[in-house]
Amino acid sequence: MAESFLQILQKFITWIPQLLDGARITISLTVVSVSAGLVISLFLALGKMSKIGIVNKFCSAYIFFFRGTPLLMQLYFIYYALPMASPIFIIRTGNQFFDRFIPAFIAFALNSAAYCAEIIRAAIQSIDKGQFEASRALGLSYAQTMSLIVVPQSIRRLIPPVGNEFIMVLKDASLVSIIALVDITKATRNIESSTRSALVYIPAMILYLIITAIFSFIFHKLEKKYSVYE
């Protein structure tokens, strides 16, 4: 016999706490991974533009590797393969959650860094070269040129693609369910297996949409705020 709308709604309500716990993990992983990735990506972008051969080749190889291999395989490699290769890569914090969260964070941060590096490099190279020449004529150092002139103008151009990368990582965070980290997807599967109801995918998808909409709105506001530099 088909369930009534009220019964379905009651189920949704009982599932919300578990889904919200999963959302907390999903959002936390995304925020810390993309933040760390942005820091690393700045050095990668500058390294790829460097005229020092070994630095340029290393950064280019890093970006090529992490953009050219699946994130799922990178996660498998860091969580399973590295500890098998050497005990020094085994992460034991005494907390099962962090033993899983840290490898996931490392994999996502390294992957995000490769994509953000290309975003930053493109933004920097989009600035008129005449501004670099004018800066040198004024006696500004390379660091001063970047911090005072180039970076402020690049910020607005960075925000839309970085926002897209953030949303992609947010959705890709569902991959951590393979290492038993309870994000939204893992929480959804746990509920489905215990209740034998696939209806749980409805509130789970709605939750993803709500989170995506919130962060899309935030990035849109940031883009408008920094449009003053254009």
N, C-alpha and C positions, 0 to 999 in steps of 0.2 A: 504493500500500500504506500502511495506517495506521501511524502512528508508535507505538512502544512507549512506555509510561509513563516508562521510564528515559531514552529519547531526549529526550522532552519536558522532563523534569527537568533534563537536561544543558543544554538550550537556555536554560531559565529561569536557571540558574546563570551562564551566559555573558552574559546580558543584565543581570544585577543591577548591575554596576559603572556602566553607562551610566544606568540608571534611578536609581541613588543619586545620581549627579552631577546629574541633573535634579531630584531631590528637594531637594538642597541649594539650588538656585535657587528652587524653589517655596517652601520654608520661609523662606528669607532675604527674598524679596520680600514674603511675607505678614507676617512679623514687623515689618520696618521700615515697611511701608505702614500697618499698623494702629496701630503705635506713634505714627507721625507724625500719622495721622488723629485719634487720641485727643487729642493736644495741640491740634490745630487745632479739633477739635470742642468743646472746653471753651469757647473764645472764641466760637464760633458759637452755642452753647447760651445763654451769658450774653448775647450780643448779641441773640438772638431774644427773650429775656425783658426786654431793656432797654426803658426808657420813652423813650429817645432815638430819635425817628422814623427818621432816616436810617440809624442803626446797625441798628435792628430790621428795616427793609425790606431792607437789603443782606444781612443774615444769612438772612432768610427767603427771598430770591430765590436765594441761593447754594444753600441746602438744597433748594429746589424744583427748581432746574436739575439738580443732580447726582443727585437721587433720581428725577427724571422723565425722564432720558435714559439709554439703555443704556450700560453700562460699555464695551462693545466699541466703540461709536461715540466715546466719550470718548478711548479709547486711540488710535483712528485719528486723531482730531482733533489730539491732542498730538504723536503721532509723525510723521504725514504732513502734515496741513493747516497747522499753525503754522509749520513750517520753510518751507513754500511761501509763506506770507503775508509772512514777514520773515526775513532771515538771522540776526537776533538770537536766534531760537528754535532755531537749529541747534545741536545738542549734539555737540561733537567733543572727546573726551578723549584721543584717540590709542589708545584701547582699544575694540575693536569690541563687546566684552561690555558695558562701561559705557555706550557710546553707545546701546545698546538697553535696558539695565537702568534707567537714570535716567528716561527718558520713561515707562516702565512704572511705576516707583515713584511718579512725580508723579501719573499718572492714578489709580492705585489709592489713594494717600493722600488725594487730593482727594475721590474718591468715598466712601471709608470715612469721612472726616470728616463728610460730610453725614448719613450714617446714624447715626454715633455721637453727633452733635449732638442728634438727636431722642431717643436713648436717655438721654443725660445730662440733657436738659431734663425729660424725663418723671420721671427719678429724683429730681431736685431738687424738682420741683413735687409729688412724692408725700409729701414731708416736711410734717408738720403745720405750718400757718402760725403756730400758737401758739408754736412754738419760735423763730420769727423775732422775734415780738413780745417774748418773754421775753428774748431776746438784746439787743434794743434797750433794754429796761428795765434790764438789767445794765450798760449802757454799752458793749457790744461794737460794734465797727465792722462794716460789711458784710463786709469781708475776713476778719475774725476769726470772724464767724458762720459763713461758708462753710467756712473751713479747720478750725475747731474743733468745729463742731456738725453742719452739714449734710453736708459731704463724707464724714466717717466713717460716717454713717448711710446715705449713698447708695451707698457702695462695694459692699455685698452685693447691692443691687438692680441695680447696674450689671453685675456679673460675668456672670450668665446671658445677657443679651442681647448683651453685648460678646463673650462666648464664641461665641455663634451667628454674630455678624458675622465673627469671626475664621475660623470654619470655612467660611463662605460665601466669604470672600476667598481662602482656601486653595484651594477648588475653582475659583473664578473665575480663579485665576492661570493656568489652562490657556489663557486667551485670549492670553497673551503669545506663544504659538507662532506667531501671525500676523505677528509682527515678528521672527521667527527667533530668539527667545530660547529657549534649550534647557532648558525645564522638564521635568517628568515627561511631559507630553503630547507635547511636541515630540520628546523622546528616544524615546518609544514609536513615534511615526510614523517617525522615522529608522530605527529597528530594523526596523519592518515593511517599509519600502521596500527595505531592503538585504537582508533575509532572505526576503521574500515570505511571511512567516508572521504571521497575525493572532493567533496564540497569545500574542504579547507583551502583548496587552491584559489577559490574566489576571494576571500578576505586577504589571502597572502598577496595576490596580484594587485588588489586595491591598495594594500599597504605599500608595495613597491611604487605604485603610481603616485601616491601621496608624497612619499619621500623624494621621489624624482622631481615632482612639481615644486616642492619647497626649495630644493637646492637650485633648480633652474631659475626660480624667482630671485634667489639670492645672487646668483651670478649675473642675472639681467640687471639688478640694481647696481652691482659693482661696475658693470660695463658703463652704465649711464653716469655713475659717479666720476669715473676716470676719463670720460669723453672730453673733459675740459682740456686734456693734453693734445687733442687732435686739432 
